[in-house]
Amino acid sequence: MIRKLNWQAFTNNDRNKVIDELKDIISDYDGFILNFNMFSDLTMSLSIEIEENKIVKLYQALSQILNVSDFETNSIRIESRKNWVIFMNISFSIGKGDLSVENRLFPGS
């Protein structure tokens, strides 16, 4: 059974720069983006699959570029290699709501 987490995040930084950094950070911790949805330039949602033993470090890395909701690490077993899915909603505070969306997570699709 795959366990799940829900994280909320926001940033005041440039959306395109943050998306590029997100992609790199998730890859650095051997995570996979299962699904994403972008809603103009205001918000996006991601589904990330990652091994349990890498969740805390992923959270710490993401917290360097985003304000991420609190996360209780006591439920995470850092020796476990079981897969988890993280549902993450990200808000971009400098969005205007009328920008078309460019697919930067999966270029060419």
Biopython code that builds the backbone (N, CA, C, O; Angstrom):
import numpy as np
from Bio.PDB.StructureBuilder import StructureBuilder

atoms = [
    (1, "MET", "N", (0.840, -1.177, 0.000)),
    (1, "MET", "CA", (0.000, 0.000, 0.000)),
    (1, "MET", "C", (0.888, 1.245, 0.000)),
    (1, "MET", "O", (1.790, 1.368, 0.829)),
    (2, "ILE", "N", (0.635, 2.148, -0.915)),
    (2, "ILE", "CA", (1.393, 3.395, -1.000)),
    (2, "ILE", "C", (0.792, 4.401, -0.021)),
    (2, "ILE", "O", (-0.420, 4.616, 0.003)),
    (3, "ARG", "N", (1.650, 5.007, 0.778)),
    (3, "ARG", "CA", (1.215, 6.031, 1.729)),
    (3, "ARG", "C", (1.266, 7.389, 1.039)),
    (3, "ARG", "O", (1.953, 7.563, 0.033)),
    (4, "LYS", "N", (0.529, 8.349, 1.594)),
    (4, "LYS", "CA", (0.369, 9.642, 0.942)),
    (4, "LYS", "C", (0.604, 10.792, 1.909)),
    (4, "LYS", "O", (0.364, 10.676, 3.111)),
    (5, "LEU", "N", (1.078, 11.903, 1.360)),
    (5, "LEU", "CA", (1.240, 13.149, 2.092)),
    (5, "LEU", "C", (0.625, 14.267, 1.269)),
    (5, "LEU", "O", (0.569, 14.185, 0.042)),
    (6, "ASN", "N", (0.165, 15.308, 1.940)),
    (6, "ASN", "CA", (-0.332, 16.514, 1.269)),
    (6, "ASN", "C", (0.456, 17.707, 1.775)),
    (6, "ASN", "O", (0.494, 17.976, 2.976)),
    (7, "TRP", "N", (1.082, 18.419, 0.856)),
    (7, "TRP", "CA", (1.835, 19.616, 1.209)),
    (7, "TRP", "C", (1.270, 20.809, 0.458)),
    (7, "TRP", "O", (0.891, 20.704, -0.708)),
    (8, "GLN", "N", (1.221, 21.939, 1.138)),
    (8, "GLN", "CA", (0.852, 23.223, 0.542)),
    (8, "GLN", "C", (2.104, 24.082, 0.534)),
    (8, "GLN", "O", (2.884, 24.050, 1.486)),
    (9, "ALA", "N", (2.303, 24.847, -0.526)),
    (9, "ALA", "CA", (3.486, 25.700, -0.601)),
    (9, "ALA", "C", (3.140, 26.989, -1.338)),
    (9, "ALA", "O", (2.195, 27.045, -2.125)),
    (10, "PHE", "N", (3.934, 28.025, -1.059)),
    (10, "PHE", "CA", (3.799, 29.253, -1.837)),
    (10, "PHE", "C", (5.166, 29.905, -1.972)),
    (10, "PHE", "O", (6.097, 29.618, -1.219)),
    (11, "THR", "N", (5.255, 30.786, -2.952)),
    (11, "THR", "CA", (6.511, 31.484, -3.192)),
    (11, "THR", "C", (6.242, 32.875, -3.742)),
    (11, "THR", "O", (5.226, 33.130, -4.390)),
    (12, "ASN", "N", (7.179, 33.761, -3.464)),
    (12, "ASN", "CA", (7.160, 35.102, -4.041)),
    (12, "ASN", "C", (8.145, 35.192, -5.204)),
    (12, "ASN", "O", (8.309, 36.258, -5.798)),
    (13, "ASN", "N", (8.787, 34.102, -5.522)),
    (13, "ASN", "CA", (9.810, 34.079, -6.568)),
    (13, "ASN", "C", (9.196, 33.855, -7.943)),
    (13, "ASN", "O", (8.022, 33.509, -8.072)),
    (14, "ASP", "N", (10.016, 34.060, -8.964)),
    (14, "ASP", "CA", (9.603, 33.884, -10.350)),
    (14, "ASP", "C", (9.141, 32.450, -10.600)),
    (14, "ASP", "O", (9.838, 31.493, -10.260)),
    (15, "ARG", "N", (7.981, 32.317, -11.185)),
    (15, "ARG", "CA", (7.368, 31.012, -11.422)),
    (15, "ARG", "C", (8.251, 30.103, -12.270)),
    (15, "ARG", "O", (8.448, 28.940, -11.918)),
    (16, "ASN", "N", (8.781, 30.606, -13.371)),
    (16, "ASN", "CA", (9.588, 29.763, -14.263)),
    (16, "ASN", "C", (10.858, 29.284, -13.576)),
    (16, "ASN", "O", (11.255, 28.130, -13.742)),
    (17, "LYS", "N", (11.488, 30.143, -12.819)),
    (17, "LYS", "CA", (12.702, 29.748, -12.096)),
    (17, "LYS", "C", (12.382, 28.678, -11.057)),
    (17, "LYS", "O", (13.121, 27.703, -10.920)),
    (18, "VAL", "N", (11.286, 28.858, -10.329)),
    (18, "VAL", "CA", (10.888, 27.892, -9.302)),
    (18, "VAL", "C", (10.569, 26.540, -9.931)),
    (18, "VAL", "O", (10.958, 25.507, -9.386)),
    (19, "ILE", "N", (9.878, 26.524, -11.053)),
    (19, "ILE", "CA", (9.540, 25.262, -11.714)),
    (19, "ILE", "C", (10.808, 24.516, -12.126)),
    (19, "ILE", "O", (10.902, 23.301, -11.946)),
    (20, "ASP", "N", (11.772, 25.234, -12.673)),
    (20, "ASP", "CA", (13.039, 24.589, -13.041)),
    (20, "ASP", "C", (13.746, 24.024, -11.814)),
    (20, "ASP", "O", (14.277, 22.914, -11.861)),
    (21, "GLU", "N", (13.755, 24.777, -10.717)),
    (21, "GLU", "CA", (14.391, 24.304, -9.490)),
    (21, "GLU", "C", (13.649, 23.105, -8.899)),
    (21, "GLU", "O", (14.278, 22.166, -8.412)),
    (22, "LEU", "N", (12.318, 23.133, -8.939)),
    (22, "LEU", "CA", (11.515, 21.995, -8.456)),
    (22, "LEU", "C", (11.880, 20.719, -9.197)),
    (22, "LEU", "O", (12.112, 19.674, -8.589)),
    (23, "LYS", "N", (11.925, 20.819, -10.499)),
    (23, "LYS", "CA", (12.241, 19.670, -11.343)),
    (23, "LYS", "C", (13.600, 19.091, -10.951)),
    (23, "LYS", "O", (13.744, 17.875, -10.821)),
    (24, "ASP", "N", (14.587, 19.952, -10.763)),
    (24, "ASP", "CA", (15.931, 19.491, -10.399)),
    (24, "ASP", "C", (15.970, 18.866, -9.009)),
    (24, "ASP", "O", (16.597, 17.824, -8.815)),
    (25, "ILE", "N", (15.303, 19.494, -8.043)),
    (25, "ILE", "CA", (15.303, 18.977, -6.672)),
    (25, "ILE", "C", (14.634, 17.607, -6.611)),
    (25, "ILE", "O", (15.163, 16.685, -5.991)),
    (26, "ILE", "N", (13.495, 17.472, -7.239)),
    (26, "ILE", "CA", (12.782, 16.187, -7.231)),
    (26, "ILE", "C", (13.658, 15.103, -7.852)),
    (26, "ILE", "O", (13.736, 13.988, -7.335)),
    (27, "SER", "N", (14.307, 15.430, -8.947)),
    (27, "SER", "CA", (15.211, 14.480, -9.600)),
    (27, "SER", "C", (16.412, 14.148, -8.718)),
    (27, "SER", "O", (16.839, 12.994, -8.673)),
    (28, "ASP", "N", (16.961, 15.135, -8.021)),
    (28, "ASP", "CA", (18.118, 14.916, -7.141)),
    (28, "ASP", "C", (17.831, 13.867, -6.064)),
    (28, "ASP", "O", (18.740, 13.160, -5.628)),
    (29, "TYR", "N", (16.572, 13.765, -5.636)),
    (29, "TYR", "CA", (16.195, 12.806, -4.597)),
    (29, "TYR", "C", (15.478, 11.589, -5.179)),
    (29, "TYR", "O", (14.736, 10.899, -4.479)),
    (30, "ASP", "N", (15.706, 11.338, -6.458)),
    (30, "ASP", "CA", (15.172, 10.171, -7.159)),
    (30, "ASP", "C", (13.647, 10.101, -7.129)),
    (30, "ASP", "O", (13.067, 9.016, -7.167)),
    (31, "GLY", "N", (13.008, 11.261, -7.062)),
    (31, "GLY", "CA", (11.551, 11.317, -7.116)),
    (31, "GLY", "C", (11.075, 11.371, -8.562)),
    (31, "GLY", "O", (11.841, 11.699, -9.468)),
    (32, "PHE", "N", (9.813, 11.048, -8.766)),
    (32, "PHE", "CA", (9.201, 11.069, -10.081)),
    (32, "PHE", "C", (7.936, 11.912, -10.038)),
    (32, "PHE", "O", (7.117, 11.769, -9.131)),
    (33, "ILE", "N", (7.783, 12.777, -11.006)),
    (33, "ILE", "CA", (6.545, 13.550, -11.126)),
    (33, "ILE", "C", (5.540, 12.673, -11.852)),
    (33, "ILE", "O", (5.702, 12.376, -13.035)),
    (34, "LEU", "N", (4.508, 12.265, -11.141)),
    (34, "LEU", "CA", (3.481, 11.400, -11.718)),
    (34, "LEU", "C", (2.447, 12.191, -12.493)),
    (34, "LEU", "O", (1.936, 11.739, -13.517)),
    (35, "ASN", "N", (2.144, 13.387, -11.985)),
    (35, "ASN", "CA", (1.089, 14.196, -12.579)),
    (35, "ASN", "C", (1.310, 15.641, -12.176)),
    (35, "ASN", "O", (1.843, 15.921, -11.103)),
    (36, "PHE", "N", (0.906, 16.540, -13.023)),
    (36, "PHE", "CA", (0.930, 17.954, -12.670)),
    (36, "PHE", "C", (-0.190, 18.678, -13.393)),
    (36, "PHE", "O", (-0.612, 18.284, -14.481)),
    (37, "ASN", "N", (-0.655, 19.733, -12.772)),
    (37, "ASN", "CA", (-1.661, 20.604, -13.374)),
    (37, "ASN", "C", (-1.244, 22.033, -13.082)),
    (37, "ASN", "O", (-0.880, 22.369, -11.955)),
    (38, "MET", "N", (-1.302, 22.863, -14.100)),
    (38, "MET", "CA", (-1.008, 24.278, -13.906)),
    (38, "MET", "C", (-2.284, 25.061, -14.161)),
    (38, "MET", "O", (-3.036, 24.780, -15.094)),
    (39, "PHE", "N", (-2.504, 26.034, -13.322)),
    (39, "PHE", "CA", (-3.694, 26.860, -13.406)),
    (39, "PHE", "C", (-3.244, 28.294, -13.631)),
    (39, "PHE", "O", (-3.054, 29.055, -12.682)),
    (40, "SER", "N", (-3.077, 28.655, -14.902)),
    (40, "SER", "CA", (-2.571, 29.967, -15.262)),
    (40, "SER", "C", (-1.202, 30.149, -14.628)),
    (40, "SER", "O", (-0.425, 29.196, -14.558)),
    (41, "ASP", "N", (-0.893, 31.348, -14.169)),
    (41, "ASP", "CA", (0.386, 31.597, -13.514)),
    (41, "ASP", "C", (0.219, 31.730, -12.006)),
    (41, "ASP", "O", (1.112, 32.229, -11.321)),
    (42, "LEU", "N", (-0.925, 31.284, -11.487)),
    (42, "LEU", "CA", (-1.219, 31.431, -10.057)),
    (42, "LEU", "C", (-0.899, 30.204, -9.227)),
    (42, "LEU", "O", (-0.338, 30.328, -8.138)),
    (43, "THR", "N", (-1.243, 29.028, -9.713)),
    (43, "THR", "CA", (-1.038, 27.817, -8.925)),
    (43, "THR", "C", (-0.702, 26.623, -9.823)),
    (43, "THR", "O", (-0.980, 26.604, -11.022)),
    (44, "MET", "N", (-0.102, 25.652, -9.189)),
    (44, "MET", "CA", (0.106, 24.373, -9.853)),
    (44, "MET", "C", (0.006, 23.283, -8.804)),
    (44, "MET", "O", (0.205, 23.527, -7.614)),
    (45, "SER", "N", (-0.299, 22.098, -9.251)),
    (45, "SER", "CA", (-0.311, 20.953, -8.351)),
    (45, "SER", "C", (0.562, 19.857, -8.955)),
    (45, "SER", "O", (0.622, 19.675, -10.171)),
    (46, "LEU", "N", (1.234, 19.137, -8.063)),
    (46, "LEU", "CA", (2.122, 18.050, -8.467)),
    (46, "LEU", "C", (1.790, 16.804, -7.672)),
    (46, "LEU", "O", (1.381, 16.886, -6.514)),
    (47, "SER", "N", (1.964, 15.660, -8.290)),
    (47, "SER", "CA", (1.969, 14.379, -7.591)),
    (47, "SER", "C", (3.370, 13.820, -7.775)),
    (47, "SER", "O", (3.836, 13.639, -8.900)),
    (48, "ILE", "N", (4.036, 13.548, -6.662)),
    (48, "ILE", "CA", (5.420, 13.094, -6.684)),
    (48, "ILE", "C", (5.499, 11.725, -6.024)),
    (48, "ILE", "O", (4.983, 11.531, -4.924)),
    (49, "GLU", "N", (6.142, 10.778, -6.694)),
    (49, "GLU", "CA", (6.406, 9.479, -6.076)),
    (49, "GLU", "C", (7.861, 9.464, -5.642)),
    (49, "GLU", "O", (8.753, 9.834, -6.405)),
    (50, "ILE", "N", (8.094, 9.028, -4.397)),
    (50, "ILE", "CA", (9.442, 9.039, -3.842)),
    (50, "ILE", "C", (9.548, 7.974, -2.763)),
    (50, "ILE", "O", (8.557, 7.626, -2.121)),
    (51, "GLU", "N", (10.757, 7.457, -2.569)),
    (51, "GLU", "CA", (10.980, 6.491, -1.500)),
    (51, "GLU", "C", (10.891, 7.196, -0.145)),
    (51, "GLU", "O", (11.294, 8.349, 0.009)),
    (52, "GLU", "N", (10.355, 6.471, 0.820)),
    (52, "GLU", "CA", (10.135, 7.031, 2.151)),
    (52, "GLU", "C", (11.419, 7.578, 2.770)),
    (52, "GLU", "O", (11.387, 8.604, 3.450)),
    (53, "ASN", "N", (12.538, 6.913, 2.544)),
    (53, "ASN", "CA", (13.794, 7.329, 3.168)),
    (53, "ASN", "C", (14.349, 8.640, 2.599)),
    (53, "ASN", "O", (15.344, 9.156, 3.109)),
    (54, "LYS", "N", (13.723, 9.181, 1.554)),
    (54, "LYS", "CA", (14.187, 10.427, 0.945)),
    (54, "LYS", "C", (13.219, 11.585, 1.147)),
    (54, "LYS", "O", (13.486, 12.697, 0.691)),
    (55, "ILE", "N", (12.101, 11.344, 1.820)),
    (55, "ILE", "CA", (11.075, 12.367, 1.983)),
    (55, "ILE", "C", (11.568, 13.548, 2.815)),
    (55, "ILE", "O", (11.355, 14.698, 2.431)),
    (56, "VAL", "N", (12.211, 13.291, 3.925)),
    (56, "VAL", "CA", (12.654, 14.382, 4.809)),
    (56, "VAL", "C", (13.652, 15.279, 4.090)),
    (56, "VAL", "O", (13.565, 16.503, 4.189)),
    (57, "LYS", "N", (14.592, 14.690, 3.374)),
    (57, "LYS", "CA", (15.588, 15.488, 2.649)),
    (57, "LYS", "C", (14.948, 16.257, 1.493)),
    (57, "LYS", "O", (15.338, 17.389, 1.208)),
    (58, "LEU", "N", (13.972, 15.649, 0.833)),
    (58, "LEU", "CA", (13.236, 16.360, -0.214)),
    (58, "LEU", "C", (12.530, 17.569, 0.382)),
    (58, "LEU", "O", (12.596, 18.667, -0.170)),
    (59, "TYR", "N", (11.861, 17.368, 1.499)),
    (59, "TYR", "CA", (11.154, 18.463, 2.169)),
    (59, "TYR", "C", (12.122, 19.592, 2.521)),
    (59, "TYR", "O", (11.818, 20.763, 2.297)),
    (60, "GLN", "N", (13.268, 19.247, 3.063)),
    (60, "GLN", "CA", (14.259, 20.252, 3.447)),
    (60, "GLN", "C", (14.763, 21.025, 2.225)),
    (60, "GLN", "O", (14.927, 22.244, 2.282)),
    (61, "ALA", "N", (15.004, 20.323, 1.136)),
    (61, "ALA", "CA", (15.473, 20.980, -0.087)),
    (61, "ALA", "C", (14.394, 21.892, -0.668)),
    (61, "ALA", "O", (14.688, 23.014, -1.082)),
    (62, "LEU", "N", (13.151, 21.418, -0.702)),
    (62, "LEU", "CA", (12.059, 22.246, -1.221)),
    (62, "LEU", "C", (11.836, 23.475, -0.350)),
    (62, "LEU", "O", (11.475, 24.540, -0.851)),
    (63, "SER", "N", (12.051, 23.327, 0.949)),
    (63, "SER", "CA", (11.872, 24.449, 1.872)),
    (63, "SER", "C", (12.890, 25.561, 1.635)),
    (63, "SER", "O", (12.705, 26.680, 2.114)),
    (64, "GLN", "N", (13.951, 25.269, 0.910)),
    (64, "GLN", "CA", (14.935, 26.294, 0.578)),
    (64, "GLN", "C", (14.431, 27.245, -0.508)),
    (64, "GLN", "O", (14.898, 28.380, -0.600)),
    (65, "ILE", "N", (13.481, 26.791, -1.330)),
    (65, "ILE", "CA", (12.976, 27.633, -2.419)),
    (65, "ILE", "C", (11.501, 27.991, -2.270)),
    (65, "ILE", "O", (11.007, 28.884, -2.958)),
    (66, "LEU", "N", (10.787, 27.291, -1.367)),
    (66, "LEU", "CA", (9.354, 27.499, -1.166)),
    (66, "LEU", "C", (9.043, 27.601, 0.322)),
    (66, "LEU", "O", (9.798, 27.104, 1.158)),
    (67, "ASN", "N", (7.947, 28.236, 0.641)),
    (67, "ASN", "CA", (7.396, 28.162, 1.992)),
    (67, "ASN", "C", (6.441, 26.978, 1.992)),
    (67, "ASN", "O", (5.340, 27.057, 1.448)),
    (68, "VAL", "N", (6.872, 25.881, 2.605)),
    (68, "VAL", "CA", (6.121, 24.630, 2.573)),
    (68, "VAL", "C", (5.421, 24.424, 3.913)),
    (68, "VAL", "O", (5.976, 24.733, 4.967)),
    (69, "SER", "N", (4.202, 23.899, 3.862)),
    (69, "SER", "CA", (3.435, 23.635, 5.082)),
    (69, "SER", "C", (4.222, 22.743, 6.038)),
    (69, "SER", "O", (5.108, 21.997, 5.621)),
    (70, "ASP", "N", (3.893, 22.829, 7.302)),
    (70, "ASP", "CA", (4.577, 22.019, 8.312)),
    (70, "ASP", "C", (4.438, 20.539, 7.994)),
    (70, "ASP", "O", (3.463, 20.094, 7.388)),
    (71, "PHE", "N", (5.426, 19.810, 8.416)),
    (71, "PHE", "CA", (5.493, 18.392, 8.095)),
    (71, "PHE", "C", (5.988, 17.641, 9.325)),
    (71, "PHE", "O", (7.071, 17.924, 9.838)),
    (72, "GLU", "N", (5.205, 16.698, 9.786)),
    (72, "GLU", "CA", (5.565, 15.884, 10.952)),
    (72, "GLU", "C", (6.433, 14.718, 10.500)),
    (72, "GLU", "O", (5.947, 13.786, 9.859)),
    (73, "THR", "N", (7.702, 14.770, 10.832)),
    (73, "THR", "CA", (8.633, 13.744, 10.370)),
    (73, "THR", "C", (8.584, 12.470, 11.205)),
    (73, "THR", "O", (9.182, 11.463, 10.826)),
    (74, "ASN", "N", (7.879, 12.499, 12.339)),
    (74, "ASN", "CA", (7.865, 11.313, 13.212)),
    (74, "ASN", "C", (7.135, 10.120, 12.588)),
    (74, "ASN", "O", (7.289, 8.999, 13.071)),
    (75, "SER", "N", (6.356, 10.325, 11.543)),
    (75, "SER", "CA", (5.680, 9.202, 10.888)),
    (75, "SER", "C", (6.513, 8.598, 9.755)),
    (75, "SER", "O", (6.111, 7.607, 9.146)),
    (76, "ILE", "N", (7.664, 9.192, 9.478)),
    (76, "ILE", "CA", (8.528, 8.735, 8.391)),
    (76, "ILE", "C", (9.628, 7.835, 8.942)),
    (76, "ILE", "O", (10.309, 8.185, 9.906)),
    (77, "ARG", "N", (9.790, 6.684, 8.322)),
    (77, "ARG", "CA", (10.879, 5.766, 8.696)),
    (77, "ARG", "C", (12.026, 5.965, 7.713)),
    (77, "ARG", "O", (11.924, 5.603, 6.541)),
    (78, "ILE", "N", (13.098, 6.535, 8.195)),
    (78, "ILE", "CA", (14.189, 6.892, 7.291)),
    (78, "ILE", "C", (14.974, 5.699, 6.762)),
    (78, "ILE", "O", (15.836, 5.866, 5.899)),
    (79, "GLU", "N", (14.699, 4.521, 7.253)),
    (79, "GLU", "CA", (15.349, 3.328, 6.704)),
    (79, "GLU", "C", (14.483, 2.639, 5.647)),
    (79, "GLU", "O", (14.958, 1.731, 4.965)),
    (80, "SER", "N", (13.234, 3.050, 5.499)),
    (80, "SER", "CA", (12.291, 2.396, 4.597)),
    (80, "SER", "C", (12.482, 2.834, 3.147)),
    (80, "SER", "O", (12.727, 4.007, 2.864)),
    (81, "ARG", "N", (12.367, 1.880, 2.246)),
    (81, "ARG", "CA", (12.454, 2.160, 0.816)),
    (81, "ARG", "C", (11.077, 2.061, 0.137)),
    (81, "ARG", "O", (10.989, 2.024, -1.090)),
    (82, "LYS", "N", (10.017, 2.019, 0.935)),
    (82, "LYS", "CA", (8.671, 1.952, 0.365)),
    (82, "LYS", "C", (8.354, 3.264, -0.356)),
    (82, "LYS", "O", (8.832, 4.334, 0.021)),
    (83, "ASN", "N", (7.538, 3.150, -1.398)),
    (83, "ASN", "CA", (7.156, 4.330, -2.159)),
    (83, "ASN", "C", (5.996, 5.063, -1.507)),
    (83, "ASN", "O", (5.056, 4.449, -1.002)),
    (84, "TRP", "N", (6.078, 6.368, -1.527)),
    (84, "TRP", "CA", (5.030, 7.260, -1.059)),
    (84, "TRP", "C", (4.652, 8.179, -2.214)),
    (84, "TRP", "O", (5.421, 8.354, -3.160)),
    (85, "VAL", "N", (3.461, 8.762, -2.127)),
    (85, "VAL", "CA", (3.047, 9.787, -3.079)),
    (85, "VAL", "C", (2.800, 11.076, -2.295)),
    (85, "VAL", "O", (2.097, 11.089, -1.284)),
    (86, "ILE", "N", (3.397, 12.147, -2.789)),
    (86, "ILE", "CA", (3.221, 13.464, -2.179)),
    (86, "ILE", "C", (2.388, 14.301, -3.133)),
    (86, "ILE", "O", (2.754, 14.483, -4.294)),
    (87, "PHE", "N", (1.263, 14.809, -2.639)),
    (87, "PHE", "CA", (0.426, 15.731, -3.395)),
    (87, "PHE", "C", (0.795, 17.134, -2.935)),
    (87, "PHE", "O", (0.680, 17.453, -1.752)),
    (88, "MET", "N", (1.233, 17.961, -3.855)),
    (88, "MET", "CA", (1.734, 19.277, -3.496)),
    (88, "MET", "C", (1.046, 20.349, -4.323)),
    (88, "MET", "O", (1.038, 20.292, -5.553)),
    (89, "ASN", "N", (0.466, 21.331, -3.632)),
    (89, "ASN", "CA", (-0.136, 22.487, -4.294)),
    (89, "ASN", "C", (0.764, 23.685, -4.047)),
    (89, "ASN", "O", (1.132, 23.970, -2.907)),
    (90, "ILE", "N", (1.117, 24.386, -5.121)),
    (90, "ILE", "CA", (2.024, 25.519, -5.024)),
    (90, "ILE", "C", (1.324, 26.762, -5.550)),
    (90, "ILE", "O", (0.769, 26.756, -6.649)),
    (91, "SER", "N", (1.353, 27.827, -4.758)),
    (91, "SER", "CA", (0.790, 29.118, -5.164)),
    (91, "SER", "C", (1.923, 30.087, -5.466)),
    (91, "SER", "O", (2.918, 30.145, -4.744)),
    (92, "PHE", "N", (1.758, 30.846, -6.545)),
    (92, "PHE", "CA", (2.730, 31.856, -6.942)),
    (92, "PHE", "C", (2.123, 33.229, -6.684)),
    (92, "PHE", "O", (1.156, 33.615, -7.339)),
    (93, "SER", "N", (2.681, 33.959, -5.742)),
    (93, "SER", "CA", (2.062, 35.205, -5.290)),
    (93, "SER", "C", (2.141, 36.330, -6.310)),
    (93, "SER", "O", (1.344, 37.265, -6.236)),
    (94, "ILE", "N", (3.057, 36.276, -7.247)),
    (94, "ILE", "CA", (3.177, 37.382, -8.198)),
    (94, "ILE", "C", (2.443, 37.105, -9.515)),
    (94, "ILE", "O", (2.630, 37.824, -10.496)),
    (95, "GLY", "N", (1.613, 36.064, -9.532)),
    (95, "GLY", "CA", (0.850, 35.751, -10.727)),
    (95, "GLY", "C", (-0.271, 36.744, -10.962)),
    (95, "GLY", "O", (-0.751, 37.391, -10.031)),
    (96, "LYS", "N", (-0.683, 36.859, -12.220)),
    (96, "LYS", "CA", (-1.767, 37.767, -12.587)),
    (96, "LYS", "C", (-3.054, 37.027, -12.939)),
    (96, "LYS", "O", (-4.125, 37.631, -12.980)),
    (97, "GLY", "N", (-2.954, 35.726, -13.193)),
    (97, "GLY", "CA", (-4.144, 34.946, -13.491)),
    (97, "GLY", "C", (-4.519, 34.885, -14.948)),
    (97, "GLY", "O", (-5.483, 34.206, -15.301)),
    (98, "ASP", "N", (-3.785, 35.576, -15.816)),
    (98, "ASP", "CA", (-4.159, 35.581, -17.232)),
    (98, "ASP", "C", (-3.024, 35.120, -18.142)),
    (98, "ASP", "O", (-3.082, 35.326, -19.354)),
    (99, "LEU", "N", (-2.017, 34.514, -17.586)),
    (99, "LEU", "CA", (-0.867, 34.065, -18.362)),
    (99, "LEU", "C", (-1.117, 32.671, -18.906)),
    (99, "LEU", "O", (-1.621, 31.803, -18.195)),
    (100, "SER", "N", (-0.761, 32.454, -20.179)),
    (100, "SER", "CA", (-0.876, 31.100, -20.707)),
    (100, "SER", "C", (0.225, 30.250, -20.089)),
    (100, "SER", "O", (1.254, 30.763, -19.651)),
    (101, "VAL", "N", (-0.007, 28.960, -20.061)),
    (101, "VAL", "CA", (0.887, 28.042, -19.370)),
    (101, "VAL", "C", (1.826, 27.377, -20.364)),
    (101, "VAL", "O", (1.394, 26.824, -21.375)),
    (102, "GLU", "N", (3.118, 27.439, -20.060)),
    (102, "GLU", "CA", (4.125, 26.741, -20.840)),
    (102, "GLU", "C", (4.518, 25.490, -20.074)),
    (102, "GLU", "O", (4.771, 25.552, -18.871)),
    (103, "ASN", "N", (4.571, 24.358, -20.758)),
    (103, "ASN", "CA", (4.908, 23.093, -20.102)),
    (103, "ASN", "C", (6.419, 23.017, -19.909)),
    (103, "ASN", "O", (7.141, 22.667, -20.843)),
    (104, "ARG", "N", (6.916, 23.343, -18.695)),
    (104, "ARG", "CA", (8.338, 23.344, -18.424)),
    (104, "ARG", "C", (8.769, 22.070, -17.695)),
    (104, "ARG", "O", (9.965, 21.808, -17.569)),
    (105, "LEU", "N", (7.823, 21.286, -17.222)),
    (105, "LEU", "CA", (8.177, 20.048, -16.550)),
    (105, "LEU", "C", (8.474, 18.941, -17.545)),
    (105, "LEU", "O", (9.359, 18.115, -17.321)),
    (106, "PHE", "N", (7.740, 18.925, -18.634)),
    (106, "PHE", "CA", (7.914, 17.925, -19.672)),
    (106, "PHE", "C", (8.044, 18.629, -21.014)),
    (106, "PHE", "O", (7.095, 18.628, -21.798)),
    (107, "PRO", "N", (9.207, 19.235, -21.304)),
    (107, "PRO", "CA", (9.379, 19.979, -22.554)),
    (107, "PRO", "C", (9.108, 19.098, -23.771)),
    (107, "PRO", "O", (9.443, 17.913, -23.792)),
    (108, "GLY", "N", (8.504, 19.697, -24.763)),
    (108, "GLY", "CA", (8.230, 18.987, -25.998)),
    (108, "GLY", "C", (6.948, 18.170, -25.991)),
    (108, "GLY", "O", (6.607, 17.552, -26.999)),
    (109, "SER", "N", (6.224, 18.157, -24.858)),
    (109, "SER", "CA", (4.984, 17.374, -24.840)),
    (109, "SER", "C", (3.788, 18.237, -25.150)),
    (109, "SER", "O", (2.661, 17.743, -25.178)),
]
sb = StructureBuilder()
sb.init_structure("model")
sb.init_model(0)
sb.init_chain("A")
sb.init_seg("    ")
for serial, (resi, resn, name, xyz) in enumerate(atoms, 1):
    if name == "N":
        sb.init_residue(resn, " ", resi, " ")
    sb.init_atom(name, np.array(xyz, "f"), 0.0, 1.0, " ", f" {name:<3s}", serial, name[0])
structure = sb.get_structure()
